[in-house]
Amino acid sequence: MKWFHVGTIVNTHGIRGEVRVISKTDFADERYKIGNTLYIFMDNAPQPIEVKVKSHRVHKSFDLLSFEGYDNINLVEKLKGGVLKVPESQLSKLGEGEFYFHEIIGCTVITEDGETIGEVKEILTPGANDVWVVKRKNGKEALIPYITDVVIDVNVNEKQITIRPMEGLLD
């Protein structure tokens, strides 16, 4: 079965069983919807722990979750460091111009003139638009905003992204 990383439990929050999560998903509202099933992968555990989302809210830059049957800090303390994942069967169909992180990470970025810039290593979600972190041939990183003025074609099947760099973008 293929699994997809949606977040990491970094700490507990309060005494009522909430956990603090750093999300790695653009679809937090969908992934953390009440009643959804998530799987927690712990180091050295032979099987993931299946949990159902009981509550979700955002606090500062974290997603705060609680799970059914985990209603106090003592029960969730052992989940710290766990990686939240969903199986491929939980991925929904996306609209035109929407992509999952795993489809973008690893893509080669080229300019419309055919110059290879590098490979997408990470996706940042700072606000209005995503920013793709591209490891360049010279070892430096380029930050590519996912906006229509810059990204002109995304081909996830061929793992290739074509951009029209704005002035100063690749300096």
C-alpha positions, 0 to 999 in steps of 0.5 A, spaced: 500 500 500 502 507 498 502 512 503 502 519 503 505 524 509 500 529 511 503 531 518 508 530 523 505 530 531 511 535 534 508 536 541 501 535 545 497 541 547 493 542 553 491 536 558 485 534 554 488 530 549 490 535 543 496 534 539 500 539 535 501 538 528 506 541 523 502 539 516 505 537 510 498 538 506 495 543 502 488 540 504 488 540 512 481 541 512 479 535 508 485 531 511 483 533 518 475 533 517 472 530 523 471 523 523 476 522 518 481 516 519 489 517 519 494 513 520 500 514 525 507 511 524 511 511 529 519 509 529 520 502 531 512 500 531 511 494 526 504 497 524 501 504 524 496 506 529 489 507 526 485 514 529 479 517 527 479 525 528 475 528 533 476 535 533 481 540 528 483 547 529 488 552 527 492 555 533 498 559 530 502 555 525 500 549 527 494 544 526 491 542 533 488 535 533 484 530 537 482 523 536 477 519 538 479 515 544 485 519 546 482 524 551 487 526 555 495 528 555 497 521 558 494 517 552 497 522 546 504 523 550 506 517 546 504 519 539 509 525 539 514 524 533 509 520 530 508 521 522 500 522 520 499 518 513 493 517 509 493 511 504 492 512 496 485 510 497 483 517 501 486 521 495 481 525 492 481 527 484 483 534 484 481 540 479 485 543 473 491 546 476 491 543 482 497 538 484 499 534 490 505 535 494 508 528 492 506 530 484 511 536 484 516 534 489 522 531 484 520 534 478 525 538 474 524 545 473 526 548 466 525 555 463 521 556 457 528 557 453 529 549 455 535 551 460 534 546 466 534 550 473 534 544 478 529 539 481 523 541 486 525 539 493 520 542 498 514 546 497 512 552 502 505 554 504 507 561 506 500 564 504 497 567 498 500 562 494 505 556 494 513 557 493 517 551 490 524 550 493 528 548 487 535 545 488 539 548 482 545 545 479 550 550 482 547 547 489 544 554 491 536 554 492 531 558 487 524 560 490 519 559 485 512 562 486 506 558 484 503 563 480 500 563 473 505 569 471 511 564 472 509 557 472 507 556 465 506 548 464 506 542 469 507 535 467 507 531 473 507 524 468 513 527 465 516 530 472 517 536 468 515 544 470 516 549 465 517 556 468 517 563 465 522 567 470 521 574 472 526 579 472 531 577 478 528 570 480 534 566 478 539 571 480 
